[in-house]
Amino acid sequence: MKYVLSASLMIVAFSLSAMDVGGIISQDTTWDLQNSPYRLVSFLYIASGVTLTIEPGVQVQINGASIEIDWNGFFWHGTINNPIEPIAKMIVVHGKIVAHGTQAYPIVFDTWQSDQLFRWGGIHFTENAQKSEFEYCHINRTFMGIIDYTYPNSWGALCVRNGRIDVKYCTFETNTAAISCGNLLEDTIIYGCRFTSYNLSGFHFTSSFISAGSDLEDAPTLTIARCEFSGTATDITGGGSHREIIFNKYINFNDTDANKELSRYVGSYNMYGNESYNSQTKFFCMSYTDVDTVYCRRNLIYKPNMGSGYASLQSSGPGYNVLSDNFGYGHVRFYNTSRGSDIYNNILETTGYYAYGIEIWGGAHTVFNKPRIYNNLFRHFPPVGSDGGAVAKFNEVSPLLFNNSFINYDTILLGYETSPNFYNNVLDGHTNTSSADYVDGYPPIFMNNCVEIPVPPLYDGGGNIMANPQYADSLGSDFSLAHDSPCIDTGAYLPDLPDFDIRYHKRIASGTGGQQTVDIGAYEYNSVYIGGLRGIVFNPDNGDMIDCAKIEINQKLPEFSDSLGCFEYPTGPGLYTIRASRWDYEDQIIENVVVNEGEIVQVAIPMYLTTTDTDDPVIPSITFSTLTNYPNPFNPETTISFITPREGSTKLSVFNIKGQKLITLHNGLLREGHHRIVWNGLDEKGTAVSSGIYFVRVEMNGISQTHKMILMK
């Protein structure tokens, strides 16, 4: 007992002491937990070529100043020849910081004053500083810093003037700017970080979480992945760099730039797999040149309350822009100003007064391509006593809308100088066809739609039907077609119509010769999945699943692996080459992957961490997880899949639990890439084997791997 008490007293005494630091660090230095906390009592300068290493659990306490007491606490005084430091201190880096905390023992940078009114100047990296690294750090309560008597302001908890930074698993709380970089010089990753801005205490009305741009002609890519944003701020600003924004979360977040035009951005912009809850956000894609292909896909927005305004899914720019596979609920809308765009396979459930699902602004009709809007489900939940809102609002642009399902909207169209074409849509629940202000020569055209009220003759292009669409289970929110739906085979087949519906089930064109027909609406009745991939991405060296891996197939939009390393890719039938990439792993290419219609092909993709000590490419070997079977357990047959890293003689055999070989499924040359072989549960003699555990083994160039399979009859 005495020993435990003595240890506790020692720790308390230790925690009350602090090591004062400041001035110039002129040689490599390590700050360790034993001497923590470190208190900055004057500006700290890390000299060129010098590394400051900070160990897990260290606390760095910086002298701050209160803006409510005196703004001058952040400014230099005296003269150029006799300067006097600001009260609020900061760290100026000419060399490098390596601050690697852990989840259990993060490194903390904050003012030593507990009063929330105090702020410090942040960490500033000068133009020639080396690339610094921050992992599991908490950087809190910065306002602004001024490096010396003549230097301009430094904004940002991390002000990256050298254009290079590596930030992972860090928390930024209540900063004027969390990360700012005026000129990125290389591809940059911000991963797994948390940004909050709530108690601003009069310092500033809002914050900027990430501000980064680039002046390089060949612009670098800024990837922001698996981060979380909350509070009041601009989330990501700046221009000149390309952006990949993937799998981030926005919770109770108010983006103060949410209603501003996208034209302030420069560079291509993609967003994938992001989630927004009770936040005013915009998820968008933006093309910078007319040859760009960009996307805003598989995002989720949930905003049941109006609050400060609408959340939106947006598109802008002169290239090919895709808004697809998104889900929105509440005060959410699509907003599009791009010259060429596809909006498809989205589900949007809108609420509130004066709601409309899509807003598109154009210019002269001769300038804009016709945006294509198809395979979407738009559903409105009007407040009690209000009208149902409008399906769409178009201004000086004439999109094509086909094979959508619009439900519970009072009015189909609001607009000005617009001549949209409505083909094969379900327009269910409306009472007004249009309240548009038309200019002569620009009437909307309705053809082959299922409508609730007659289409006015001026707008009727023929083939429209007045009927109840007959859904499979509308009370259960299943708006696929029932077997007796009048929408089956009453739509017109269009050249623009893709070969899939909103579920990626096959579109079935009926009829031979002349006009072929398809189903009206977003859903094709009684059709099968077009076929695709389902797989995992993993590190064979440690068995870890790899998230945020970019999965690409030529001429198709990419997919990404989720937090469990899983991905799905609706490809349709074909022979494919798959490329998997992530910023810190070697690219992996898998060839000869065959997908048949209606089939889900299981693929396991091994990826190896990038090595820096050799320029030789890493050649992966066959590993346990690349050898799989599906289904497992199975009855009566299963498909065995594996990847050969190179062409060579390959043998695939099945053994029972005693190690006795039952059958050789393949023995011969195989090309590099992905292979699938079906085992029908028979041995070499053609006799069906009994239920139990079996092992499949693949052998190639002296390497063998084994995988367990279970047959259950």
Secondary structure, 3 states (H helix, E strand, C coil): CHHHHHHHHHHHHHHHCCEEEEEEECCCEEECHHHCCEEEEEEEEECCCCEEEECCCCEEEECCEECCCCHHHHCCEECCCCEECCCCCCEEECCEEEEECCCCCCEEEEECCCCCCEEECCEEECCCCCCEEEECEEEECECEEECCCCCCEEECCEEECCCCEEEECCEEECCCEEEEECCCCCCEEEECCEEEECCCCCCCCCEEEEEECCCCCCCCEEEEECCEEEEEEEEEECCCCEEEEECCEEEEEEECCCCCCHHHCCCCEEEECCEEECCECEEEEECCCCCCEEEEECCEEEECCCCCCCEEEEEECCCEEEEECCEEEECEEEEECCCEEEEECCEEEEECCCCEEEEEECCCCCCCCCCEEECCEEEEECCCCCCCCEEEEEECCCCEEECCEEECCCEEEEEECCCCEEECCEEECCCECCCCECCCCCCCEEECCEECCCCCCCCEEECCEECCCCEEEHHHCEEEECCCCCCCCCEECCCCCCCECCCCEECCCECCCCCCEECCCCCCCCCCECCEEEEEEECCCCCCECCCCEEEECCCCCEECCCCCEEEECCCCEEEEEEEEECCEEEEEEEEEEECCCCEEEEEEECCECCCCCCCCCCCCCCHHHCEEECCCECCCEEEEEEECCCEEEEEEEEECCCCEEEEEEEEEECCEEEEEEECCECCCCCECCCEEEEEEEEECCEEEEEEEEECC
